[in-house]
């Protein structure tokens, strides 16, 4: 018969008292944070990017655009604007065009 020690109930010498699983989100690199700020500033100042709600993320230089915009030209302008920022390696344009109802 073989016996296997499980760290869940055995905390002998050499065993970590708790799991090493990371519950915290991966920290954003300084480079990605700078790109995020630059893309956000560019989107706010671009007159062609209007009418919608855009969520912005950056991971390893890849800009992720997500959310809803009012027109296809706005969707295209947001992606083009993101490409103008130095350090951007790719743009994932997941923006959807939705027509808003008038009241």
matplotlib code that plots the C-alpha trace (Angstrom):
import matplotlib.pyplot as plt

x = [0.0, 1.2, 0.6, 0.6, 0.7, -1.8, -0.9, -4.6, -4.4, -0.7, 1.5, 4.8, 8.2, 8.8, 5.1, 3.5, 0.7, -1.5, -2.0, 0.1, -2.8, -3.0, -6.4, -5.3, -5.6, -2.3, -0.9, -0.8, 2.7, 3.9, 4.2, 0.6, -0.6, 1.1, -0.4, -3.8, -3.6, -2.4, -5.2, -7.8, -6.6, -6.6, -10.1, -11.4, -9.9, -10.8, -13.8, -14.8, -15.2, -18.6, -21.8, -21.3, -19.7, -16.2, -14.4, -10.6, -8.0, -4.3, -2.4, 1.1, 0.7, -2.6, -5.4, -8.8, -11.8, -15.1, -18.6, -21.3, -21.0, -23.7, -22.3, -19.8, -17.7, -17.3, -16.3, -13.6, -12.4, -11.9, -9.7, -7.8, -7.2, -5.8, -3.3, -1.9, -0.5, 3.2, 3.8, 0.5, 1.3, -2.3, -5.9, -8.7, -11.9, -14.8, -17.0, -20.6, -22.8, -26.2, -28.8, -30.1, -33.8, -35.0, -37.3]
y = [0.0, 3.5, 6.6, 10.1, 13.2, 15.9, 19.4, 20.2, 18.4, 17.9, 20.8, 19.1, 20.7, 21.8, 22.2, 25.6, 26.3, 27.7, 27.3, 29.5, 30.2, 33.9, 35.4, 38.9, 40.1, 40.3, 43.8, 46.1, 46.8, 50.4, 50.3, 49.1, 51.8, 54.5, 53.2, 53.0, 56.6, 57.8, 55.9, 57.2, 60.8, 60.3, 58.9, 61.8, 64.4, 62.8, 64.7, 61.6, 59.4, 60.4, 58.7, 55.6, 53.8, 52.5, 50.2, 50.3, 47.8, 47.2, 43.9, 43.5, 46.4, 45.1, 47.7, 46.1, 48.3, 46.9, 48.5, 50.1, 53.0, 54.7, 54.2, 52.3, 55.4, 55.9, 52.3, 52.6, 56.0, 54.6, 51.8, 54.2, 56.5, 53.7, 52.8, 56.3, 55.8, 54.9, 51.4, 49.9, 46.5, 45.5, 46.7, 44.3, 46.2, 44.5, 47.5, 46.9, 49.3, 49.9, 52.4, 54.2, 54.8, 58.4, 59.4]
z = [0.0, -0.9, 1.1, -0.6, 1.4, 0.4, 1.3, 1.9, 5.2, 5.8, 6.5, 7.2, 6.6, 3.1, 2.3, 1.7, 4.2, 1.5, -2.2, -4.4, -6.7, -7.6, -7.1, -7.9, -11.5, -13.4, -12.9, -15.9, -17.1, -17.1, -20.9, -21.3, -18.9, -20.9, -24.1, -22.4, -21.3, -24.8, -26.6, -24.2, -24.7, -28.5, -28.5, -26.3, -28.6, -32.0, -33.4, -35.5, -32.4, -31.1, -30.0, -28.0, -25.0, -25.5, -23.1, -23.6, -22.6, -23.4, -23.0, -24.3, -26.6, -28.1, -27.8, -27.1, -28.1, -26.8, -26.4, -28.4, -30.9, -33.0, -36.5, -38.6, -39.3, -35.6, -35.2, -37.9, -36.6, -33.1, -34.5, -36.7, -33.8, -31.6, -34.4, -34.3, -30.8, -30.5, -29.0, -30.3, -31.8, -32.8, -32.4, -31.6, -32.6, -30.9, -31.0, -32.1, -33.9, -32.2, -33.1, -30.1, -29.8, -29.7, -26.9]

ax = plt.figure().add_subplot(projection="3d")
ax.plot(x, y, z, "-o")
ax.set_aspect("equal")
plt.show()
